[in-house]
Amino acid sequence: MEANFKVLEQFLFDSGLKHSDFYVITIYKSSIRLQGEFDRQIGLSASKYGDGKLTSDSGYVEFNFQYNGANIDITLT
């Protein structure tokens, strides 16, 4: 999990995002999950790494991609 913490730090640095852009950050052994309010700039930054998918039933955008060996899931509501 410590490796994923370092990956998270590197991802935030590379993407220009901040910890404070998200209200929940969860680090698992094989993945990192970030949740935040929908914000245009956050969505644009996340879209550099993977396509966002709008879920029609719940109205949130989800980005799933691999970054430096870790699965990253960003959910914006």
Backbone as XML, in Angstrom:
<?xml version="1.0"?>
<chain id="A" units="angstrom">
  <residue number="1" name="MET">
    <atom name="N" x="0.812" y="-1.196" z="0.000"/>
    <atom name="CA" x="0.000" y="0.000" z="0.000"/>
    <atom name="C" x="0.857" y="1.262" z="0.000"/>
  </residue>
  <residue number="2" name="GLU">
    <atom name="N" x="2.025" y="1.182" z="0.594"/>
    <atom name="CA" x="2.888" y="2.363" z="0.589"/>
    <atom name="C" x="3.284" y="2.743" z="-0.833"/>
  </residue>
  <residue number="3" name="ALA">
    <atom name="N" x="3.463" y="1.739" z="-1.686"/>
    <atom name="CA" x="3.782" y="2.020" z="-3.084"/>
    <atom name="C" x="2.641" y="2.802" z="-3.743"/>
  </residue>
  <residue number="4" name="ASN">
    <atom name="N" x="1.396" y="2.436" z="-3.432"/>
    <atom name="CA" x="0.266" y="3.159" z="-4.008"/>
    <atom name="C" x="0.168" y="4.582" z="-3.461"/>
  </residue>
  <residue number="5" name="PHE">
    <atom name="N" x="0.608" y="4.795" z="-2.225"/>
    <atom name="CA" x="0.635" y="6.157" z="-1.689"/>
    <atom name="C" x="1.597" y="7.014" z="-2.499"/>
  </residue>
  <residue number="6" name="LYS">
    <atom name="N" x="2.740" y="6.462" z="-2.848"/>
    <atom name="CA" x="3.716" y="7.185" z="-3.670"/>
    <atom name="C" x="3.166" y="7.417" z="-5.075"/>
  </residue>
  <residue number="7" name="VAL">
    <atom name="N" x="2.456" y="6.428" z="-5.620"/>
    <atom name="CA" x="1.835" y="6.588" z="-6.937"/>
    <atom name="C" x="0.797" y="7.706" z="-6.880"/>
  </residue>
  <residue number="8" name="LEU">
    <atom name="N" x="0.014" y="7.753" z="-5.814"/>
    <atom name="CA" x="-0.982" y="8.813" z="-5.654"/>
    <atom name="C" x="-0.309" y="10.181" z="-5.637"/>
  </residue>
  <residue number="9" name="GLU">
    <atom name="N" x="0.737" y="10.321" z="-4.858"/>
    <atom name="CA" x="1.466" y="11.592" z="-4.792"/>
    <atom name="C" x="1.986" y="11.989" z="-6.178"/>
  </residue>
  <residue number="10" name="GLN">
    <atom name="N" x="2.534" y="11.029" z="-6.915"/>
    <atom name="CA" x="3.064" y="11.320" z="-8.244"/>
    <atom name="C" x="1.937" y="11.687" z="-9.204"/>
  </residue>
  <residue number="11" name="PHE">
    <atom name="N" x="0.814" y="10.968" z="-9.124"/>
    <atom name="CA" x="-0.329" y="11.272" z="-9.987"/>
    <atom name="C" x="-0.853" y="12.684" z="-9.736"/>
  </residue>
  <residue number="12" name="LEU">
    <atom name="N" x="-1.021" y="13.043" z="-8.475"/>
    <atom name="CA" x="-1.511" y="14.385" z="-8.164"/>
    <atom name="C" x="-0.544" y="15.450" z="-8.675"/>
  </residue>
  <residue number="13" name="PHE">
    <atom name="N" x="0.742" y="15.221" z="-8.521"/>
    <atom name="CA" x="1.738" y="16.164" z="-9.016"/>
    <atom name="C" x="1.667" y="16.284" z="-10.540"/>
  </residue>
  <residue number="14" name="ASP">
    <atom name="N" x="1.670" y="15.142" z="-11.236"/>
    <atom name="CA" x="1.655" y="15.144" z="-12.704"/>
    <atom name="C" x="0.377" y="15.744" z="-13.281"/>
  </residue>
  <residue number="15" name="SER">
    <atom name="N" x="-0.751" y="15.482" z="-12.630"/>
    <atom name="CA" x="-2.034" y="15.943" z="-13.164"/>
    <atom name="C" x="-2.363" y="17.384" z="-12.785"/>
  </residue>
  <residue number="16" name="GLY">
    <atom name="N" x="-1.651" y="17.918" z="-11.794"/>
    <atom name="CA" x="-1.942" y="19.266" z="-11.333"/>
    <atom name="C" x="-3.112" y="19.319" z="-10.359"/>
  </residue>
  <residue number="17" name="LEU">
    <atom name="N" x="-3.588" y="18.157" z="-9.926"/>
    <atom name="CA" x="-4.675" y="18.099" z="-8.952"/>
    <atom name="C" x="-4.107" y="18.151" z="-7.535"/>
  </residue>
  <residue number="18" name="LYS">
    <atom name="N" x="-4.984" y="18.408" z="-6.556"/>
    <atom name="CA" x="-4.562" y="18.484" z="-5.158"/>
    <atom name="C" x="-5.408" y="17.530" z="-4.320"/>
  </residue>
  <residue number="19" name="HIS">
    <atom name="N" x="-4.888" y="17.166" z="-3.156"/>
    <atom name="CA" x="-5.672" y="16.341" z="-2.233"/>
    <atom name="C" x="-7.010" y="17.001" z="-1.934"/>
  </residue>
  <residue number="20" name="SER">
    <atom name="N" x="-6.999" y="18.315" z="-1.802"/>
    <atom name="CA" x="-8.217" y="19.045" z="-1.422"/>
    <atom name="C" x="-9.269" y="19.079" z="-2.535"/>
  </residue>
  <residue number="21" name="ASP">
    <atom name="N" x="-8.938" y="18.626" z="-3.749"/>
    <atom name="CA" x="-9.928" y="18.540" z="-4.835"/>
    <atom name="C" x="-10.910" y="17.397" z="-4.596"/>
  </residue>
  <residue number="22" name="PHE">
    <atom name="N" x="-10.602" y="16.524" z="-3.653"/>
    <atom name="CA" x="-11.411" y="15.332" z="-3.405"/>
    <atom name="C" x="-11.844" y="15.289" z="-1.949"/>
  </residue>
  <residue number="23" name="TYR">
    <atom name="N" x="-13.042" y="14.798" z="-1.703"/>
    <atom name="CA" x="-13.487" y="14.681" z="-0.320"/>
    <atom name="C" x="-13.229" y="13.306" z="0.257"/>
  </residue>
  <residue number="24" name="VAL">
    <atom name="N" x="-12.926" y="12.309" z="-0.578"/>
    <atom name="CA" x="-12.533" y="10.979" z="-0.096"/>
    <atom name="C" x="-11.419" y="10.459" z="-1.000"/>
  </residue>
  <residue number="25" name="ILE">
    <atom name="N" x="-10.339" y="10.005" z="-0.394"/>
    <atom name="CA" x="-9.264" y="9.316" z="-1.102"/>
    <atom name="C" x="-9.021" y="8.017" z="-0.345"/>
  </residue>
  <residue number="26" name="THR">
    <atom name="N" x="-9.180" y="6.895" z="-1.041"/>
    <atom name="CA" x="-8.992" y="5.588" z="-0.422"/>
    <atom name="C" x="-7.889" y="4.861" z="-1.171"/>
  </residue>
  <residue number="27" name="ILE">
    <atom name="N" x="-6.925" y="4.352" z="-0.433"/>
    <atom name="CA" x="-5.819" y="3.613" z="-1.035"/>
    <atom name="C" x="-5.962" y="2.150" z="-0.650"/>
  </residue>
  <residue number="28" name="TYR">
    <atom name="N" x="-6.132" y="1.315" z="-1.661"/>
    <atom name="CA" x="-6.207" y="-0.130" z="-1.463"/>
    <atom name="C" x="-4.889" y="-0.750" z="-1.926"/>
  </residue>
  <residue number="29" name="LYS">
    <atom name="N" x="-4.749" y="-2.028" z="-1.693"/>
    <atom name="CA" x="-3.522" y="-2.735" z="-2.083"/>
    <atom name="C" x="-3.298" y="-2.665" z="-3.602"/>
  </residue>
  <residue number="30" name="SER">
    <atom name="N" x="-4.374" y="-2.777" z="-4.374"/>
    <atom name="CA" x="-4.210" y="-2.812" z="-5.829"/>
    <atom name="C" x="-4.856" y="-1.639" z="-6.553"/>
  </residue>
  <residue number="31" name="SER">
    <atom name="N" x="-5.401" y="-0.660" z="-5.821"/>
    <atom name="CA" x="-6.047" y="0.461" z="-6.500"/>
    <atom name="C" x="-6.113" y="1.694" z="-5.604"/>
  </residue>
  <residue number="32" name="ILE">
    <atom name="N" x="-6.438" y="2.800" z="-6.244"/>
    <atom name="CA" x="-6.614" y="4.079" z="-5.562"/>
    <atom name="C" x="-7.956" y="4.638" z="-6.011"/>
  </residue>
  <residue number="33" name="ARG">
    <atom name="N" x="-8.776" y="5.064" z="-5.065"/>
    <atom name="CA" x="-10.104" y="5.603" z="-5.379"/>
    <atom name="C" x="-10.191" y="7.031" z="-4.859"/>
  </residue>
  <residue number="34" name="LEU">
    <atom name="N" x="-10.586" y="7.945" z="-5.753"/>
    <atom name="CA" x="-10.737" y="9.345" z="-5.395"/>
    <atom name="C" x="-12.170" y="9.768" z="-5.698"/>
  </residue>
  <residue number="35" name="GLN">
    <atom name="N" x="-12.801" y="10.470" z="-4.761"/>
    <atom name="CA" x="-14.171" y="10.929" z="-4.953"/>
    <atom name="C" x="-14.239" y="12.420" z="-4.667"/>
  </residue>
  <residue number="36" name="GLY">
    <atom name="N" x="-14.952" y="13.142" z="-5.528"/>
    <atom name="CA" x="-15.088" y="14.574" z="-5.337"/>
    <atom name="C" x="-16.302" y="15.116" z="-6.070"/>
  </residue>
  <residue number="37" name="GLU">
    <atom name="N" x="-16.547" y="16.398" z="-5.865"/>
    <atom name="CA" x="-17.635" y="17.052" z="-6.570"/>
    <atom name="C" x="-17.224" y="17.277" z="-8.008"/>
  </residue>
  <residue number="38" name="PHE">
    <atom name="N" x="-18.227" y="17.279" z="-8.891"/>
    <atom name="CA" x="-17.889" y="17.521" z="-10.288"/>
    <atom name="C" x="-17.423" y="18.951" z="-10.451"/>
  </residue>
  <residue number="39" name="ASP">
    <atom name="N" x="-16.265" y="19.074" z="-11.031"/>
    <atom name="CA" x="-15.648" y="20.366" z="-11.312"/>
    <atom name="C" x="-15.019" y="20.245" z="-12.689"/>
  </residue>
  <residue number="40" name="ARG">
    <atom name="N" x="-15.229" y="21.246" z="-13.517"/>
    <atom name="CA" x="-14.741" y="21.186" z="-14.894"/>
    <atom name="C" x="-13.229" y="20.931" z="-14.942"/>
  </residue>
  <residue number="41" name="GLN">
    <atom name="N" x="-12.466" y="21.648" z="-14.136"/>
    <atom name="CA" x="-11.012" y="21.504" z="-14.168"/>
    <atom name="C" x="-10.564" y="20.118" z="-13.725"/>
  </residue>
  <residue number="42" name="ILE">
    <atom name="N" x="-11.202" y="19.570" z="-12.705"/>
    <atom name="CA" x="-10.861" y="18.214" z="-12.264"/>
    <atom name="C" x="-11.177" y="17.216" z="-13.374"/>
  </residue>
  <residue number="43" name="GLY">
    <atom name="N" x="-12.342" y="17.372" z="-14.006"/>
    <atom name="CA" x="-12.724" y="16.491" z="-15.112"/>
    <atom name="C" x="-11.748" y="16.575" z="-16.274"/>
  </residue>
  <residue number="44" name="LEU">
    <atom name="N" x="-11.325" y="17.783" z="-16.622"/>
    <atom name="CA" x="-10.353" y="17.945" z="-17.706"/>
    <atom name="C" x="-9.016" y="17.304" z="-17.358"/>
  </residue>
  <residue number="45" name="SER">
    <atom name="N" x="-8.579" y="17.478" z="-16.121"/>
    <atom name="CA" x="-7.311" y="16.863" z="-15.698"/>
    <atom name="C" x="-7.395" y="15.345" z="-15.720"/>
  </residue>
  <residue number="46" name="ALA">
    <atom name="N" x="-8.498" y="14.792" z="-15.233"/>
    <atom name="CA" x="-8.670" y="13.333" z="-15.211"/>
    <atom name="C" x="-8.796" y="12.768" z="-16.624"/>
  </residue>
  <residue number="47" name="SER">
    <atom name="N" x="-9.390" y="13.529" z="-17.538"/>
    <atom name="CA" x="-9.607" y="13.021" z="-18.902"/>
    <atom name="C" x="-8.305" y="12.867" z="-19.673"/>
  </residue>
  <residue number="48" name="LYS">
    <atom name="N" x="-7.213" y="13.427" z="-19.187"/>
    <atom name="CA" x="-5.908" y="13.226" z="-19.826"/>
    <atom name="C" x="-5.435" y="11.784" z="-19.669"/>
  </residue>
  <residue number="49" name="TYR">
    <atom name="N" x="-5.982" y="11.081" z="-18.673"/>
    <atom name="CA" x="-5.531" y="9.733" z="-18.350"/>
    <atom name="C" x="-6.520" y="8.644" z="-18.745"/>
  </residue>
  <residue number="50" name="GLY">
    <atom name="N" x="-7.775" y="9.008" z="-18.934"/>
    <atom name="CA" x="-8.787" y="8.024" z="-19.307"/>
    <atom name="C" x="-10.093" y="8.714" z="-19.637"/>
  </residue>
  <residue number="51" name="ASP">
    <atom name="N" x="-10.929" y="8.047" z="-20.407"/>
    <atom name="CA" x="-12.225" y="8.603" z="-20.771"/>
    <atom name="C" x="-13.184" y="8.544" z="-19.598"/>
  </residue>
  <residue number="52" name="GLY">
    <atom name="N" x="-13.922" y="9.614" z="-19.400"/>
    <atom name="CA" x="-14.947" y="9.645" z="-18.370"/>
    <atom name="C" x="-16.223" y="9.009" z="-18.882"/>
  </residue>
  <residue number="53" name="LYS">
    <atom name="N" x="-16.911" y="8.332" z="-18.014"/>
    <atom name="CA" x="-18.183" y="7.702" z="-18.376"/>
    <atom name="C" x="-19.266" y="8.277" z="-17.482"/>
  </residue>
  <residue number="54" name="LEU">
    <atom name="N" x="-20.302" y="8.816" z="-18.106"/>
    <atom name="CA" x="-21.435" y="9.342" z="-17.357"/>
    <atom name="C" x="-22.390" y="8.204" z="-17.082"/>
  </residue>
  <residue number="55" name="THR">
    <atom name="N" x="-22.735" y="8.020" z="-15.827"/>
    <atom name="CA" x="-23.705" y="6.982" z="-15.485"/>
    <atom name="C" x="-25.084" y="7.617" z="-15.493"/>
  </residue>
  <residue number="56" name="SER">
    <atom name="N" x="-25.923" y="7.135" z="-16.348"/>
    <atom name="CA" x="-27.234" y="7.751" z="-16.543"/>
    <atom name="C" x="-28.159" y="7.577" z="-15.350"/>
  </residue>
  <residue number="57" name="ASP">
    <atom name="N" x="-27.990" y="6.496" z="-14.602"/>
    <atom name="CA" x="-28.910" y="6.250" z="-13.496"/>
    <atom name="C" x="-28.586" y="7.052" z="-12.245"/>
  </residue>
  <residue number="58" name="SER">
    <atom name="N" x="-27.324" y="7.389" z="-12.028"/>
    <atom name="CA" x="-26.988" y="8.111" z="-10.800"/>
    <atom name="C" x="-26.420" y="9.507" z="-11.052"/>
  </residue>
  <residue number="59" name="GLY">
    <atom name="N" x="-26.099" y="9.834" z="-12.283"/>
    <atom name="CA" x="-25.659" y="11.178" z="-12.618"/>
    <atom name="C" x="-24.259" y="11.549" z="-12.183"/>
  </residue>
  <residue number="60" name="TYR">
    <atom name="N" x="-23.341" y="10.611" z="-12.143"/>
    <atom name="CA" x="-21.964" y="10.961" z="-11.836"/>
    <atom name="C" x="-21.047" y="10.530" z="-12.972"/>
  </residue>
  <residue number="61" name="VAL">
    <atom name="N" x="-19.849" y="11.106" z="-12.994"/>
    <atom name="CA" x="-18.856" y="10.781" z="-14.012"/>
    <atom name="C" x="-17.755" y="9.974" z="-13.349"/>
  </residue>
  <residue number="62" name="GLU">
    <atom name="N" x="-17.365" y="8.903" z="-14.022"/>
    <atom name="CA" x="-16.350" y="8.022" z="-13.477"/>
    <atom name="C" x="-15.215" y="7.856" z="-14.473"/>
  </residue>
  <residue number="63" name="PHE">
    <atom name="N" x="-13.990" y="7.961" z="-13.984"/>
    <atom name="CA" x="-12.781" y="7.749" z="-14.781"/>
    <atom name="C" x="-12.051" y="6.552" z="-14.185"/>
  </residue>
  <residue number="64" name="ASN">
    <atom name="N" x="-11.701" y="5.588" z="-15.027"/>
    <atom name="CA" x="-10.929" y="4.418" z="-14.599"/>
    <atom name="C" x="-9.732" y="4.282" z="-15.530"/>
  </residue>
  <residue number="65" name="PHE">
    <atom name="N" x="-8.546" y="4.181" z="-14.963"/>
    <atom name="CA" x="-7.349" y="4.048" z="-15.787"/>
    <atom name="C" x="-6.209" y="3.494" z="-14.953"/>
  </residue>
  <residue number="66" name="GLN">
    <atom name="N" x="-5.144" y="3.099" z="-15.637"/>
    <atom name="CA" x="-3.924" y="2.633" z="-14.980"/>
    <atom name="C" x="-2.911" y="3.763" z="-15.004"/>
  </residue>
  <residue number="67" name="TYR">
    <atom name="N" x="-2.234" y="3.939" z="-13.900"/>
    <atom name="CA" x="-1.193" y="4.959" z="-13.809"/>
    <atom name="C" x="-0.038" y="4.360" z="-13.004"/>
  </residue>
  <residue number="68" name="ASN">
    <atom name="N" x="1.107" y="4.248" z="-13.621"/>
    <atom name="CA" x="2.298" y="3.695" z="-12.969"/>
    <atom name="C" x="2.026" y="2.387" z="-12.225"/>
  </residue>
  <residue number="69" name="GLY">
    <atom name="N" x="1.261" y="1.515" z="-12.840"/>
    <atom name="CA" x="0.991" y="0.195" z="-12.281"/>
    <atom name="C" x="-0.165" y="0.112" z="-11.305"/>
  </residue>
  <residue number="70" name="ALA">
    <atom name="N" x="-0.797" y="1.228" z="-10.994"/>
    <atom name="CA" x="-1.933" y="1.206" z="-10.065"/>
    <atom name="C" x="-3.223" y="1.511" z="-10.832"/>
  </residue>
  <residue number="71" name="ASN">
    <atom name="N" x="-4.289" y="0.870" z="-10.436"/>
    <atom name="CA" x="-5.621" y="1.175" z="-10.987"/>
    <atom name="C" x="-6.147" y="2.397" z="-10.245"/>
  </residue>
  <residue number="72" name="ILE">
    <atom name="N" x="-6.530" y="3.412" z="-11.001"/>
    <atom name="CA" x="-7.071" y="4.620" z="-10.393"/>
    <atom name="C" x="-8.513" y="4.795" z="-10.839"/>
  </residue>
  <residue number="73" name="ASP">
    <atom name="N" x="-9.375" y="5.069" z="-9.870"/>
    <atom name="CA" x="-10.797" y="5.281" z="-10.110"/>
    <atom name="C" x="-11.152" y="6.649" z="-9.524"/>
  </residue>
  <residue number="74" name="ILE">
    <atom name="N" x="-11.580" y="7.563" z="-10.390"/>
    <atom name="CA" x="-11.998" y="8.886" z="-9.949"/>
    <atom name="C" x="-13.498" y="9.010" z="-10.205"/>
  </residue>
  <residue number="75" name="THR">
    <atom name="N" x="-14.256" y="9.342" z="-9.180"/>
    <atom name="CA" x="-15.701" y="9.516" z="-9.297"/>
    <atom name="C" x="-16.029" y="10.971" z="-8.923"/>
  </residue>
  <residue number="76" name="LEU">
    <atom name="N" x="-16.719" y="11.651" z="-9.829"/>
    <atom name="CA" x="-17.138" y="13.033" z="-9.596"/>
    <atom name="C" x="-18.659" y="13.082" z="-9.592"/>
  </residue>
  <residue number="77" name="THR">
    <atom name="N" x="-19.229" y="13.624" z="-8.527"/>
    <atom name="CA" x="-20.694" y="13.695" z="-8.415"/>
    <atom name="C" x="-21.186" y="15.121" z="-8.431"/>
  </residue>
</chain>
